């Protein structure tokens, strides 16, 4: 009887939690960032940072490669689904979008983007300033198609998500000498977080009020960085993880400053560093078997076009056993776990 009562109590708590999520009102989810949250904006760009081809989308409905850097859905999709907004957050640059799609939210994210403007030039990607220009266009479309009141509600009550930073660390600072030859880690984290402040301030200026800003992940533990910097044992890259921790501490201070300067806003720093690190360090606890390699190809280095090359024409049999899909991006199941943790921990901070 004690076991049954405990099980019943646990079930009730889950149901209450789910009910609370459904009762919270977000008219739309608006996303800015990089490949972690790009659902396909890069599909028609002249860039190497794209994935609208197999094996990407292998576990998506209809096995369709949508442009998501994943085997299936990504975190914003699970967030939208949890709140009953819609099943998927589409890319803003999808030419087939209708007004109804726009009213419930879109993603402006572009694979390869960073806070540092130089970062977005490498892939190339749509820079954060470019994403803001698209957002301005989006607001105009909403106002003309659905009215000023509808647009105002989306801006003031919509859930804005910002996911940037990984490419600044892995590509711009450690991948090239462009910044590392002029900045040490401390000064470069100052630079990138100053760009973050400017971007978030501009986003506020355009009307956004509920803004969740994700910190950098343990980038040194993704498969590609293990291969590049983890020696023969392919351990986590300590230098990149320390960079991420320092960057996150400064980003947290930026969020605090924004909240103090702009009344009526809710800027929320969202930690994913330790959430993802916990999964990587103890994968079995979360039902995973492989945390050091991606599902695509050898799992050591393949990402984007390399996942569809002669060297890597295959992917693992069961992606649910893997923390990472390719050498840089998590699997659908990992995104689902992270999205659930984020909502459970931070949802109340937006209301």
PLY file of the C-alpha trace (Angstrom):
ply
format ascii 1.0
element vertex 351
property float x
property float y
property float z
element edge 350
property int vertex1
property int vertex2
end_header
0.00 0.00 0.00
2.85 2.42 0.77
4.43 1.74 -2.62
1.11 2.23 -4.42
0.41 5.47 -2.55
3.86 6.84 -3.39
3.45 5.87 -7.03
0.03 7.53 -7.14
1.39 10.67 -5.50
4.22 10.85 -8.03
1.75 10.48 -10.89
-0.44 13.26 -9.48
2.56 15.59 -9.23
3.42 14.94 -12.87
-0.16 15.63 -13.91
-0.28 18.85 -11.88
3.01 19.99 -13.41
1.71 19.27 -16.92
-1.54 21.09 -16.16
0.36 24.15 -14.92
2.33 24.27 -18.16
-0.85 24.12 -20.22
-2.50 26.87 -18.16
0.39 29.31 -18.61
-0.24 31.69 -21.48
2.37 32.38 -24.13
0.72 33.55 -27.34
3.89 32.80 -29.30
7.47 31.56 -29.04
10.08 33.66 -30.83
13.60 32.28 -31.19
16.99 33.85 -31.98
20.33 32.11 -32.12
22.51 29.52 -33.80
22.28 25.94 -35.08
21.00 24.64 -31.73
17.67 26.36 -32.46
17.78 26.81 -36.25
14.85 24.82 -37.74
15.86 25.52 -41.33
16.62 29.19 -41.93
19.96 28.20 -43.47
18.37 25.90 -46.04
18.49 28.43 -48.85
21.62 30.28 -47.79
24.98 29.85 -49.49
26.62 28.33 -46.44
28.30 25.15 -45.30
26.22 25.28 -42.10
23.14 23.48 -43.32
21.60 20.05 -42.95
18.55 19.81 -45.18
19.66 16.37 -46.35
19.88 12.83 -44.93
20.67 11.49 -42.43
19.41 14.66 -40.69
15.72 14.42 -39.89
15.94 10.64 -39.93
13.54 10.32 -36.99
11.39 13.30 -37.95
7.83 12.69 -39.16
8.16 11.22 -42.63
11.95 10.97 -42.16
12.13 14.50 -43.53
15.38 16.54 -43.31
13.89 19.92 -42.38
17.09 21.84 -41.78
17.16 21.13 -38.05
20.64 20.08 -36.93
19.23 16.94 -35.38
17.70 13.55 -36.09
14.27 14.94 -35.19
12.78 17.77 -33.16
14.77 20.43 -31.32
14.15 22.15 -27.98
11.84 25.00 -29.16
9.55 22.40 -30.74
9.17 20.61 -27.41
8.56 23.90 -25.60
5.83 24.91 -28.06
4.27 21.47 -27.80
4.32 21.54 -24.00
2.39 24.82 -23.92
-0.06 23.62 -26.54
0.95 26.40 -28.92
1.79 24.20 -31.88
3.81 21.12 -32.70
6.80 22.79 -34.36
8.46 26.20 -34.40
9.07 26.94 -38.10
11.93 28.90 -39.68
10.92 32.47 -40.48
12.44 32.16 -43.95
10.12 29.30 -44.90
8.27 30.76 -47.93
5.17 28.67 -47.22
4.36 30.31 -43.85
0.86 31.68 -43.39
-0.25 34.43 -41.02
-1.43 31.80 -38.53
2.11 30.40 -38.41
3.54 33.84 -37.72
1.06 34.57 -34.93
2.16 31.59 -32.85
5.88 32.11 -33.30
8.87 31.49 -35.52
12.62 31.07 -35.29
15.09 33.55 -36.77
18.07 31.44 -35.68
20.83 30.63 -38.13
23.42 27.87 -37.86
26.88 29.36 -37.38
25.76 32.61 -35.73
27.41 34.12 -32.65
27.33 37.16 -30.41
30.60 38.25 -32.01
29.72 39.61 -35.52
32.86 37.99 -36.93
31.55 34.55 -35.96
28.59 34.82 -38.32
30.92 35.55 -41.25
32.63 32.15 -41.18
29.80 29.81 -42.25
28.36 32.33 -43.21
25.24 32.72 -41.11
22.54 35.30 -40.47
24.11 37.53 -37.82
22.18 38.62 -34.74
21.75 42.08 -36.27
20.40 40.36 -39.39
18.03 38.32 -37.25
16.78 41.53 -35.64
16.15 42.99 -39.09
14.04 39.94 -39.92
12.23 40.37 -36.62
11.38 43.97 -37.52
9.95 42.70 -40.80
8.00 40.07 -38.85
6.47 42.73 -36.57
5.37 44.75 -39.59
3.72 41.68 -41.12
1.84 40.96 -37.89
0.66 44.54 -37.55
-0.58 44.73 -41.14
-2.08 41.24 -41.20
-3.53 40.88 -37.69
-3.55 44.37 -36.19
-1.63 46.45 -33.66
-3.29 44.81 -30.66
-2.28 41.30 -31.72
1.28 42.42 -32.36
1.46 44.15 -28.98
0.26 41.00 -27.20
2.91 38.85 -28.90
5.65 41.31 -27.98
4.63 41.77 -24.35
3.52 38.20 -23.55
5.41 36.03 -26.03
8.27 33.80 -24.88
11.50 35.01 -26.48
14.39 32.53 -26.50
18.02 33.43 -27.25
20.59 30.65 -27.76
24.04 31.86 -28.85
27.66 31.56 -27.74
28.97 28.10 -28.65
30.35 29.19 -32.03
32.14 32.17 -30.50
34.05 29.74 -28.30
34.68 26.77 -30.57
34.95 28.44 -33.97
36.02 32.05 -33.54
38.28 31.93 -30.50
39.78 28.45 -30.54
39.17 27.61 -34.19
40.99 30.62 -35.67
43.63 33.15 -34.55
41.43 36.11 -35.52
40.36 36.85 -31.96
42.75 34.75 -29.85
45.76 36.67 -31.20
44.29 39.95 -29.94
42.28 38.91 -26.87
42.89 36.65 -23.93
39.97 34.62 -22.60
39.00 37.25 -20.04
38.92 40.12 -22.51
37.15 38.09 -25.20
34.39 37.06 -22.79
34.06 40.77 -21.98
33.72 41.49 -25.69
31.14 38.78 -26.42
29.00 39.62 -23.39
29.08 43.30 -24.36
27.66 42.25 -27.73
25.08 40.17 -25.84
24.04 43.23 -23.83
23.63 45.31 -26.98
21.57 42.65 -28.74
19.26 42.10 -25.76
18.86 45.83 -25.26
17.83 46.19 -28.92
15.42 43.27 -28.58
13.84 45.03 -25.60
13.67 48.22 -27.63
11.60 46.41 -30.24
9.06 45.44 -27.60
10.10 42.02 -26.29
9.51 41.67 -22.55
9.86 37.97 -21.58
13.30 36.90 -22.71
15.03 33.67 -21.77
18.77 33.73 -22.48
20.59 30.40 -22.46
24.18 30.26 -21.30
26.89 28.37 -23.15
26.90 24.57 -22.83
29.93 22.49 -21.77
31.24 22.93 -25.30
34.49 21.18 -24.47
32.56 17.92 -24.00
30.86 17.74 -27.39
32.36 15.00 -29.58
34.14 17.29 -32.07
35.93 19.22 -29.35
36.93 15.99 -27.60
38.48 14.87 -30.89
40.27 18.18 -31.50
41.49 19.00 -28.00
40.89 15.99 -25.76
44.17 14.17 -26.60
44.19 10.50 -27.50
41.74 9.68 -24.69
39.22 12.16 -26.16
38.43 13.67 -22.80
36.56 16.95 -22.40
38.46 20.09 -23.41
39.05 21.87 -20.09
40.05 25.14 -21.73
36.76 25.42 -23.61
34.69 24.43 -20.60
36.46 26.99 -18.42
35.82 29.57 -21.13
32.10 28.65 -21.11
31.87 28.92 -17.32
33.53 32.37 -17.34
31.33 33.52 -20.21
28.21 32.31 -18.38
29.13 34.16 -15.19
29.48 37.39 -17.16
26.30 36.74 -19.14
24.46 36.26 -15.83
25.70 39.70 -14.76
24.50 41.16 -18.05
21.03 39.72 -17.44
20.98 41.14 -13.93
21.95 44.59 -15.23
19.26 44.51 -17.90
16.59 43.64 -15.34
17.66 46.56 -13.17
17.74 49.04 -16.05
14.52 48.07 -17.83
11.44 47.95 -15.65
8.56 45.76 -16.70
10.87 43.25 -18.36
11.77 39.70 -17.41
15.22 38.77 -18.66
15.94 35.27 -17.37
19.35 33.60 -17.46
18.89 29.90 -18.21
21.68 27.51 -17.32
22.17 24.54 -19.60
25.86 24.04 -18.83
25.32 21.90 -15.76
22.13 20.29 -17.07
23.87 18.95 -20.17
27.07 18.16 -18.26
25.09 15.96 -15.87
23.75 13.96 -18.81
27.21 13.64 -20.37
28.85 12.55 -17.13
26.14 10.07 -16.16
24.38 9.04 -19.38
23.01 5.77 -18.00
20.99 7.68 -15.40
19.07 9.30 -18.26
18.78 6.14 -20.34
21.68 6.82 -22.73
24.53 4.50 -23.66
26.89 6.78 -25.63
27.92 10.29 -24.58
31.33 10.80 -26.18
30.46 10.22 -29.84
27.70 11.33 -32.17
25.29 9.01 -33.95
26.35 10.25 -37.39
29.30 8.58 -39.11
32.24 7.76 -36.85
30.75 10.11 -34.27
34.11 11.79 -33.73
34.09 14.77 -36.10
31.24 14.59 -38.63
28.76 17.47 -38.69
26.64 19.13 -41.40
27.83 18.11 -44.91
30.32 15.62 -43.42
27.35 13.59 -42.21
26.38 13.05 -45.83
29.82 12.38 -47.26
31.35 9.19 -48.64
33.22 8.88 -45.36
30.05 8.89 -43.30
27.08 7.65 -45.33
25.52 6.03 -42.31
24.28 6.77 -38.82
23.76 4.67 -35.70
20.84 2.29 -35.53
19.14 3.81 -32.48
19.67 7.52 -31.84
17.79 7.37 -28.53
20.86 5.70 -27.04
23.07 8.67 -27.96
23.38 12.04 -26.21
24.68 13.60 -29.45
23.35 13.27 -32.97
26.43 14.55 -34.79
29.75 15.72 -33.38
28.29 19.05 -32.22
24.50 18.81 -31.74
22.36 16.77 -29.32
19.81 14.17 -30.34
16.07 14.74 -30.26
15.82 12.82 -26.99
18.48 14.97 -25.33
16.67 18.13 -26.44
13.45 16.76 -25.01
15.07 16.16 -21.62
16.76 19.58 -21.55
13.56 21.38 -22.61
11.60 19.67 -19.83
14.25 20.61 -17.24
14.33 24.22 -18.41
10.58 24.62 -18.15
10.40 22.99 -14.74
13.15 25.20 -13.34
12.53 28.56 -15.01
8.87 28.77 -16.05
7.76 30.63 -12.94
10.36 33.38 -13.48
8.44 34.68 -16.51
5.21 35.28 -14.59
0 1
1 2
2 3
3 4
4 5
5 6
6 7
7 8
8 9
9 10
10 11
11 12
12 13
13 14
14 15
15 16
16 17
17 18
18 19
19 20
20 21
21 22
22 23
23 24
24 25
25 26
26 27
27 28
28 29
29 30
30 31
31 32
32 33
33 34
34 35
35 36
36 37
37 38
38 39
39 40
40 41
41 42
42 43
43 44
44 45
45 46
46 47
47 48
48 49
49 50
50 51
51 52
52 53
53 54
54 55
55 56
56 57
57 58
58 59
59 60
60 61
61 62
62 63
63 64
64 65
65 66
66 67
67 68
68 69
69 70
70 71
71 72
72 73
73 74
74 75
75 76
76 77
77 78
78 79
79 80
80 81
81 82
82 83
83 84
84 85
85 86
86 87
87 88
88 89
89 90
90 91
91 92
92 93
93 94
94 95
95 96
96 97
97 98
98 99
99 100
100 101
101 102
102 103
103 104
104 105
105 106
106 107
107 108
108 109
109 110
110 111
111 112
112 113
113 114
114 115
115 116
116 117
117 118
118 119
119 120
120 121
121 122
122 123
123 124
124 125
125 126
126 127
127 128
128 129
129 130
130 131
131 132
132 133
133 134
134 135
135 136
136 137
137 138
138 139
139 140
140 141
141 142
142 143
143 144
144 145
145 146
146 147
147 148
148 149
149 150
150 151
151 152
152 153
153 154
154 155
155 156
156 157
157 158
158 159
159 160
160 161
161 162
162 163
163 164
164 165
165 166
166 167
167 168
168 169
169 170
170 171
171 172
172 173
173 174
174 175
175 176
176 177
177 178
178 179
179 180
180 181
181 182
182 183
183 184
184 185
185 186
186 187
187 188
188 189
189 190
190 191
191 192
192 193
193 194
194 195
195 196
196 197
197 198
198 199
199 200
200 201
201 202
202 203
203 204
204 205
205 206
206 207
207 208
208 209
209 210
210 211
211 212
212 213
213 214
214 215
215 216
216 217
217 218
218 219
219 220
220 221
221 222
222 223
223 224
224 225
225 226
226 227
227 228
228 229
229 230
230 231
231 232
232 233
233 234
234 235
235 236
236 237
237 238
238 239
239 240
240 241
241 242
242 243
243 244
244 245
245 246
246 247
247 248
248 249
249 250
250 251
251 252
252 253
253 254
254 255
255 256
256 257
257 258
258 259
259 260
260 261
261 262
262 263
263 264
264 265
265 266
266 267
267 268
268 269
269 270
270 271
271 272
272 273
273 274
274 275
275 276
276 277
277 278
278 279
279 280
280 281
281 282
282 283
283 284
284 285
285 286
286 287
287 288
288 289
289 290
290 291
291 292
292 293
293 294
294 295
295 296
296 297
297 298
298 299
299 300
300 301
301 302
302 303
303 304
304 305
305 306
306 307
307 308
308 309
309 310
310 311
311 312
312 313
313 314
314 315
315 316
316 317
317 318
318 319
319 320
320 321
321 322
322 323
323 324
324 325
325 326
326 327
327 328
328 329
329 330
330 331
331 332
332 333
333 334
334 335
335 336
336 337
337 338
338 339
339 340
340 341
341 342
342 343
343 344
344 345
345 346
346 347
347 348
348 349
349 350
